[in-house]
Amino acid sequence: MLDRHLKLLQFFIKNPSKHISSNEIAEHVNVSNRTVRNDIHVINSNFMDDIIVSIKSKGYQLNTSQYTLETITERYTHIQSYKEKLLLSMAYQLLMHNKSQTLQQLEQDYLLSKTVLNDYFVRIQQWCQKFNIALTIKKKQGIVVDGTDNDITNAIIHLNQLSSGHVHVEDLILNELPDSHQRMISHIIQETLQQHSIETTDIQIQQLLIHLILIIKRKQSLSDLDTLNHDAKLISQSCIKQINERLGYDLNEKVINMFSFFIAYHLINSILA
């Protein structure tokens, strides 16, 4: 089912007792009357049998005589959640990992039809434009992501905009590291901050961990960062030194500088403000 089909279905769920004409539906989802009829057929075939019924001379109506509104809503939420998970995961895969991919590969990876995949890709493509990122398809190259490192990282952080809360990009970012490494790094960050008399919440520690993962995986640039905070630099140096020693990482001065920026941004600057 396409995103348009779910939007149409949601229209009926919000108006469960109302008779809705083809014209109203067409205007709501921005398609022709003929497409409305085809879409309703798709929904009745793929969502629930005869979930939308035609009432002669009145229009269409949600079939609440056969299904309860609770059952319909539960099924809708389940499908919407699943689609959002695929959409966010696909967008993350395209932006996070700098490797050549084709639509055919994505079809196989996500077990989607060409039509549904194209629907997903266009949604991601349009959303990326808000962050000055262009997704294009080129022969022999596949899908090309064109944008600055910082714009791409910024888009990744805001991928939750593609979800209504069913899935979260933070989970995908954290999964870039083993659980044991996540726990160790979080402990190092929290302990080091406490040594510098900075108290933090679990959410703040997770924010810093996510930024550090993005720094490591995305290899961001320092070109447009402000002057580094001295205290944040000392904290970052201590954290990175311990991470390298305890986990066998090889994080360099560039990572230290980048991480110090986010320590200052999230913690030190807010304390001084």
C-alpha positions as CSV (number, residue, x, y, z in Angstrom):
1,M,0.0,0.0,0.0
2,L,1.2,3.5,-0.9
3,D,1.3,6.4,1.5
4,R,-1.6,7.9,-0.4
5,H,-3.7,4.8,0.4
6,L,-3.1,5.2,4.1
7,K,-3.9,8.9,3.9
8,L,-7.2,8.1,2.3
9,L,-7.9,5.4,4.9
10,Q,-7.1,7.8,7.7
11,F,-9.7,10.2,6.2
12,F,-12.3,7.6,6.7
13,I,-11.2,6.7,10.2
14,K,-11.5,10.3,11.3
15,N,-15.0,10.4,9.8
16,P,-16.3,6.9,10.6
17,S,-20.0,7.7,10.3
18,K,-19.9,10.1,7.4
19,H,-20.8,9.3,3.8
20,I,-17.9,10.7,1.7
21,S,-18.2,11.5,-2.0
22,S,-15.6,10.7,-4.6
23,N,-15.0,14.4,-5.1
24,E,-14.2,15.0,-1.4
25,I,-11.8,12.1,-1.3
26,A,-10.1,13.2,-4.6
27,E,-9.6,16.7,-3.1
28,H,-8.3,15.3,0.2
29,V,-5.6,13.1,-1.4
30,N,-5.1,15.2,-4.5
31,V,-6.0,12.6,-7.2
32,S,-8.7,12.1,-9.8
33,N,-12.0,10.4,-9.2
34,R,-10.9,7.4,-11.2
35,T,-7.8,7.1,-9.0
36,V,-10.0,7.2,-6.0
37,R,-12.0,4.2,-7.2
38,N,-8.8,2.3,-7.9
39,D,-7.3,3.2,-4.5
40,I,-10.4,2.0,-2.7
41,H,-10.2,-1.3,-4.5
42,V,-6.5,-1.6,-3.4
43,I,-7.4,-0.8,0.2
44,N,-10.3,-3.3,0.2
45,S,-8.0,-5.9,-1.2
46,N,-4.9,-5.3,0.9
47,F,-6.1,-3.7,4.2
48,M,-9.3,-5.5,5.1
49,D,-12.0,-7.0,2.9
50,D,-14.6,-4.4,2.0
51,I,-13.4,-2.0,4.6
52,I,-14.8,0.9,2.5
53,V,-18.2,0.3,1.1
54,S,-20.1,2.2,-1.6
55,I,-23.6,3.5,-0.5
56,K,-25.7,4.2,-3.6
57,S,-26.4,8.0,-4.1
58,K,-24.5,8.8,-0.9
59,G,-20.9,8.0,-1.5
60,Y,-18.4,5.9,0.4
61,Q,-18.4,4.9,4.1
62,L,-16.2,3.0,6.5
63,N,-17.6,-0.5,7.0
64,T,-18.3,-0.3,10.8
65,S,-21.1,-2.8,10.6
66,Q,-18.5,-5.5,9.9
67,Y,-15.5,-4.1,11.7
68,T,-15.2,-2.1,15.0
69,L,-13.5,1.2,14.8
70,E,-11.0,0.0,17.4
71,T,-10.1,-3.0,15.2
72,I,-9.7,-0.8,12.1
73,T,-7.6,1.8,14.0
74,E,-5.4,-0.9,15.5
75,R,-4.7,-2.4,12.1
76,Y,-4.0,1.0,10.6
77,T,-1.6,1.9,13.4
78,H,0.3,-1.4,12.9
79,I,0.7,-0.8,9.2
80,Q,1.6,2.8,9.6
81,S,4.2,1.9,12.2
82,Y,5.7,-0.7,9.9
83,K,5.8,1.6,6.9
84,E,7.5,4.4,9.0
85,K,10.1,1.9,10.3
86,L,11.0,1.0,6.7
87,L,10.9,4.6,5.5
88,L,13.2,5.9,8.3
89,S,15.5,2.9,8.0
90,M,15.8,3.4,4.3
91,A,16.5,7.1,4.6
92,Y,19.1,6.4,7.3
93,Q,20.8,3.8,5.1
94,L,21.0,6.2,2.2
95,L,22.4,9.1,4.3
96,M,24.5,7.4,6.9
97,H,26.5,5.0,4.8
98,N,28.5,6.5,2.0
99,K,28.2,3.6,-0.4
100,S,26.7,3.0,-3.9
101,Q,23.2,1.6,-3.9
102,T,20.5,1.1,-6.5
103,L,16.8,1.0,-6.4
104,Q,16.9,-2.6,-7.3
105,Q,19.1,-3.3,-4.3
106,L,16.7,-1.5,-2.0
107,E,13.8,-3.5,-3.5
108,Q,15.6,-6.7,-2.5
109,D,16.8,-5.4,0.9
110,Y,13.3,-4.2,2.0
111,L,11.2,-6.7,0.1
112,L,9.2,-4.0,-1.6
113,S,7.5,-3.7,-5.0
114,K,9.0,-1.2,-7.4
115,T,5.9,1.0,-7.1
116,V,6.0,1.1,-3.3
117,L,9.8,1.6,-3.3
118,N,9.5,4.6,-5.7
119,D,6.8,6.1,-3.3
120,Y,9.3,5.8,-0.4
121,F,12.2,7.2,-2.4
122,V,10.3,10.2,-3.6
123,R,9.2,11.0,0.0
124,I,12.8,10.7,1.2
125,Q,14.0,12.8,-1.8
126,Q,11.5,15.6,-1.1
127,W,12.3,15.6,2.6
128,C,16.0,15.8,2.0
129,Q,15.6,19.0,0.0
130,K,14.8,20.8,3.3
131,F,18.4,20.1,4.4
132,N,19.9,21.2,1.0
133,I,20.6,17.5,0.1
134,A,19.8,16.2,-3.4
135,L,19.1,12.5,-4.0
136,T,19.6,11.6,-7.6
137,I,19.7,8.4,-9.6
138,K,22.5,8.1,-12.1
139,K,23.4,5.3,-14.5
140,K,26.3,3.1,-13.4
141,Q,26.5,5.0,-10.0
142,G,23.0,4.2,-8.6
143,I,21.6,6.6,-5.9
144,V,23.9,9.6,-5.4
145,V,23.6,11.7,-2.2
146,D,24.8,15.3,-2.9
147,G,25.2,17.5,0.2
148,T,27.9,18.7,2.6
149,D,28.9,16.4,5.5
150,N,27.4,18.7,8.0
151,D,24.0,19.0,6.1
152,I,23.8,15.2,5.8
153,T,24.6,14.7,9.5
154,N,22.0,17.4,10.4
155,A,19.4,15.6,8.3
156,I,20.3,12.2,10.0
157,I,19.7,13.8,13.4
158,H,16.3,15.0,12.3
159,L,15.1,11.8,10.6
160,N,12.4,11.5,13.3
161,Q,10.4,14.0,11.2
162,L,9.6,11.1,8.9
163,S,7.9,9.3,11.8
164,S,4.9,10.0,14.0
165,G,6.7,8.5,17.0
166,H,6.5,4.8,16.2
167,V,10.3,4.5,15.5
168,H,13.3,6.6,16.4
169,V,16.5,7.4,14.6
170,E,18.4,7.4,17.9
171,D,18.0,3.6,18.0
172,L,19.5,3.2,14.6
173,I,22.5,5.4,15.4
174,L,23.1,3.6,18.7
175,N,23.0,0.3,16.9
176,E,26.2,1.3,15.0
177,L,28.1,0.2,18.2
178,P,27.8,-3.0,20.2
179,D,25.8,-2.7,23.4
180,S,28.9,-3.3,25.6
181,H,30.7,-0.4,23.8
182,Q,27.7,1.9,24.3
183,R,27.6,1.2,28.0
184,M,31.4,1.6,28.4
185,I,31.5,4.9,26.5
186,S,28.4,6.3,28.3
187,H,30.1,5.4,31.7
188,I,33.3,7.1,30.6
189,I,31.5,10.3,29.5
190,Q,29.4,10.5,32.7
191,E,32.3,9.8,35.0
192,T,34.6,12.3,33.3
193,L,31.9,15.0,33.4
194,Q,31.4,14.3,37.2
195,Q,35.1,14.8,37.7
196,H,34.7,18.2,36.3
197,S,31.7,18.9,38.5
198,I,29.2,18.7,35.7
199,E,26.0,16.7,36.6
200,T,24.1,15.2,33.7
201,T,20.9,13.3,32.9
202,D,20.7,10.0,31.1
203,I,19.2,11.8,28.1
204,Q,22.2,14.2,28.0
205,I,24.7,11.4,28.1
206,Q,22.8,9.6,25.3
207,Q,22.9,12.8,23.2
208,L,26.7,13.0,23.6
209,L,27.0,9.3,22.7
210,I,24.9,9.8,19.6
211,H,27.0,12.8,18.5
212,L,30.2,10.8,19.1
213,I,29.0,7.9,17.0
214,L,28.1,10.3,14.2
215,I,31.5,11.9,14.4
216,I,33.2,8.5,14.2
217,K,31.0,7.1,11.4
218,R,30.4,10.2,9.4
219,K,33.9,11.8,9.7
220,Q,32.5,15.4,9.9
221,S,34.5,18.5,9.1
222,L,35.5,21.2,11.5
223,S,35.6,23.9,8.9
224,D,32.5,25.8,10.1
225,L,32.8,25.3,13.9
226,D,33.3,28.1,16.3
227,T,36.4,28.5,18.5
228,L,36.7,25.4,20.8
229,N,35.9,25.8,24.5
230,H,39.0,25.1,26.6
231,D,37.2,23.1,29.4
232,A,35.2,21.1,26.9
233,K,38.5,20.2,25.1
234,L,40.0,18.9,28.3
235,I,36.9,16.8,29.0
236,S,36.9,15.5,25.4
237,Q,40.6,14.6,25.6
238,S,40.1,12.6,28.7
239,C,37.0,10.8,27.3
240,I,38.7,9.9,24.0
241,K,41.9,8.7,25.7
242,Q,40.0,6.3,28.0
243,I,37.8,5.1,25.1
244,N,41.0,4.3,23.0
245,E,42.6,2.6,26.0
246,R,39.6,0.5,27.2
247,L,38.1,-0.4,23.8
248,G,41.1,-0.4,21.5
249,Y,39.8,2.5,19.4
250,D,42.1,4.8,17.5
251,L,40.2,8.1,17.7
252,N,42.4,11.1,16.8
253,E,42.7,14.8,17.5
254,K,40.0,15.6,15.0
255,V,37.5,13.5,16.9
256,I,38.5,15.2,20.2
257,N,37.9,18.6,18.7
258,M,34.5,17.6,17.2
259,F,33.4,16.0,20.4
260,S,34.5,19.0,22.5
261,F,32.2,21.2,20.4
262,F,29.2,19.1,21.3
263,I,30.2,18.9,25.0
264,A,30.3,22.7,25.1
265,Y,27.1,23.1,23.1
266,H,25.0,20.7,25.2
267,L,26.5,21.3,28.7
268,I,29.1,24.0,29.3
269,N,27.4,26.8,27.3
270,S,24.1,26.1,29.0
271,I,25.7,26.3,32.4
272,L,27.4,29.6,31.6
273,A,24.2,31.1,30.1
